[in-house]
Amino acid sequence: MRQTVPSAPSCDLSSKKCPLSGHFLEGVPSRTVSRGVVGAVLLAMRIHVLVREQELDGTPDEVFGFFGDAHNLEAITPPLLRFTVITPRTDGRIPMAVGTLIEYRLRIHGLPIRWQTLIQEWVPGVRFVDAQLRGPYALWHHTHEFQALPGDRTLMRDTVRYAIGFGPFGDVSHRAFVARDVAAIFDHRARVLGPLLAAPDLPAPCEQVTRR
């Protein structure tokens, strides 16, 4: 297993070099959010970045298939968060595609939280992107990438860009506990993913769902 945890720099969304510039609002329904308002808010926020890499047994299609079932998030999230997917299933799972909305219920430091994410990109076996529409962060943008390695193994890379908001208070909160909490989530995920992927009932590789 290989992990990398770089520093958490800020990201200037007005810069063309920022990975979020012109991307965060892709696929967001116009009825859900005012694009102009969100764009202005994003420009004023300090964006933190966490990157993790992990080598896993299984091909990219096989590893991606595990994440293709949104309910598997419950198995890789620390129990303390009491994380539950509340979006109804269709034929046993949530159909995943660009535009899919997924809702969760969890607790953060004992406080009940509702979280809704939007799937912005969905390329089976390669990558997918989810972005928070409603939840505890001012911004949560998570890119998952899957790269083939020799011996039917996969390098999985998570890139999370997140912001807390609340100006200086948010910066203090990030240093005090938020950065540690986010890192702990991915530490737990790294510990449990290997055994879960080795289970005999590993989900089948995903197929692209076409929305009409």
C-alpha positions in Angstrom: 0.0 0.0 0.0 1.3 3.4 -0.9 -0.1 6.7 0.4 0.8 10.3 -0.2 -0.4 13.2 1.9 0.8 16.5 0.6 0.3 19.8 2.3 -3.1 21.5 2.0 -2.5 24.7 -0.1 -5.1 27.2 -0.9 -6.5 27.4 -4.4 -7.2 30.6 -6.3 -10.3 29.8 -8.3 -9.8 32.8 -10.5 -6.7 31.2 -11.8 -6.8 29.1 -14.9 -4.4 26.7 -13.2 -6.8 25.9 -10.4 -8.4 22.4 -11.1 -11.8 23.7 -9.9 -11.9 26.8 -12.1 -14.9 26.5 -14.3 -15.5 22.9 -13.2 -17.2 22.8 -9.8 -20.6 23.8 -11.3 -20.6 21.4 -14.2 -23.7 19.3 -14.1 -25.3 21.2 -11.3 -29.0 21.7 -12.0 -29.9 25.3 -12.4 -32.8 24.9 -10.1 -30.5 23.7 -7.3 -28.1 26.5 -7.1 -27.4 30.0 -8.3 -24.3 29.7 -10.4 -23.3 33.4 -10.1 -23.7 33.4 -6.3 -21.8 30.1 -5.8 -19.0 31.4 -8.1 -18.6 34.5 -6.1 -18.5 32.6 -2.8 -15.9 30.1 -4.2 -13.6 32.9 -5.2 -13.5 34.1 -1.6 -12.8 30.7 0.0 -9.6 29.1 1.1 -9.5 25.7 -0.7 -7.7 22.8 1.1 -6.4 19.8 -0.9 -5.9 16.2 0.3 -4.4 13.6 -2.0 -4.2 9.9 -1.1 -2.9 7.0 -3.3 -3.3 3.3 -2.5 -2.4 0.2 -4.4 -5.1 -2.4 -4.4 -5.6 -6.0 -5.6 -7.9 -6.2 -8.6 -8.2 -4.5 -12.0 -9.5 -1.0 -12.3 -12.8 -2.3 -13.5 -13.1 -4.5 -10.4 -12.1 -1.8 -7.9 -14.3 0.7 -9.6 -17.2 -1.8 -9.3 -17.0 -1.6 -5.6 -17.4 2.2 -5.6 -20.2 1.8 -8.2 -22.5 0.7 -5.4 -22.9 3.8 -3.3 -24.0 1.8 -0.3 -20.5 0.4 0.0 -19.6 3.9 1.4 -21.2 2.7 4.6 -18.6 -0.1 4.9 -15.5 2.2 4.4 -16.6 5.1 6.6 -15.5 5.2 10.3 -18.4 3.8 12.5 -18.2 6.8 14.7 -19.8 8.9 11.9 -22.8 6.6 11.8 -22.9 7.2 8.0 -26.0 5.9 6.2 -27.1 6.3 2.6 -30.7 7.3 2.5 -31.3 7.5 -1.3 -33.7 4.7 -2.3 -32.3 1.8 -4.3 -33.5 0.6 -7.6 -33.1 -3.1 -8.2 -30.8 -3.3 -5.2 -28.5 -0.4 -5.9 -28.5 3.3 -6.9 -28.1 3.8 -10.6 -24.9 5.7 -11.1 -24.3 8.2 -13.9 -23.5 11.9 -14.5 -26.3 13.8 -12.7 -27.1 11.2 -10.0 -27.9 12.7 -6.7 -27.1 10.8 -3.5 -28.2 11.7 0.0 -26.5 10.6 3.3 -27.2 10.9 7.0 -24.2 11.0 9.4 -23.0 12.5 12.7 -20.0 14.8 13.0 -18.8 15.3 16.6 -22.3 14.1 17.7 -24.2 16.6 15.5 -26.7 15.1 13.0 -25.9 16.1 9.4 -27.6 15.6 6.0 -25.3 15.5 3.0 -26.3 15.5 -0.7 -23.8 14.9 -3.5 -23.9 15.2 -7.2 -22.0 12.8 -9.6 -20.3 15.2 -12.0 -18.2 12.7 -13.9 -18.7 8.9 -14.3 -16.3 7.0 -16.5 -16.4 3.3 -15.4 -13.0 1.8 -14.7 -11.3 5.2 -15.0 -12.6 8.0 -12.8 -15.6 9.6 -11.2 -16.2 12.9 -9.5 -18.7 13.8 -6.8 -19.4 17.3 -5.4 -21.3 18.3 -2.3 -24.5 20.2 -3.0 -25.7 20.3 0.6 -23.7 19.3 3.7 -21.2 20.3 6.4 -18.6 21.9 4.1 -18.7 25.1 2.1 -17.1 23.0 -0.7 -16.4 19.3 -1.1 -15.1 18.2 -4.5 -13.8 14.6 -4.6 -12.0 13.1 -7.7 -11.5 9.3 -7.7 -9.0 7.9 -10.3 -8.1 4.3 -11.1 -4.9 3.4 -12.9 -3.9 -0.1 -14.0 -0.8 -1.7 -12.5 1.0 -4.9 -13.5 -0.4 -8.1 -12.0 -4.1 -7.1 -12.1 -3.6 -4.4 -9.5 -4.9 -0.9 -9.3 -3.5 2.5 -8.2 -6.4 4.4 -6.7 -6.0 8.1 -6.3 -8.3 10.3 -4.2 -8.1 14.1 -4.6 -10.3 16.0 -2.3 -10.7 19.8 -2.5 -12.7 21.2 0.4 -13.4 24.5 2.1 -15.0 25.3 5.4 -16.0 28.9 4.9 -16.6 31.3 7.9 -13.4 33.3 7.2 -10.7 33.3 10.0 -12.9 31.0 12.2 -12.9 28.4 9.4 -9.1 28.6 9.2 -8.8 28.1 13.0 -11.3 25.1 12.8 -9.3 23.5 10.0 -6.1 23.7 12.0 -7.8 22.6 15.2 -9.8 19.5 14.1 -11.2 19.5 10.5 -7.9 18.6 8.8 -7.4 15.8 11.3 -11.0 14.6 10.9 -10.7 14.4 7.1 -7.4 12.6 7.2 -8.9 10.1 9.7 -11.7 9.2 7.3 -9.2 8.3 4.6 -6.9 6.5 7.0 -9.8 4.3 8.0 -10.7 3.8 4.3 -7.2 2.7 3.5 -7.2 0.1 6.3 -10.5 -1.5 5.4 -10.5 -1.4 1.6 -8.1 -4.2 1.0 -10.0 -6.8 3.0 -13.3 -5.7 1.5 -12.0 -6.0 -2.1 -10.7 -9.4 -1.3 -14.2 -10.6 -0.3 -15.7 -13.3 -2.6 -18.9 -11.2 -3.2 -17.0 -8.2 -4.7 -19.5 -6.3 -6.9 -19.4 -6.8 -10.6 -17.7 -4.0 -12.8 -20.0 -1.1 -13.5 -21.6 -0.2 -16.7 -22.3 3.3 -17.9 -25.8 4.5 -17.3 -27.3 6.8 -19.9 -29.7 9.4 -18.6 -32.5 10.6 -20.8 
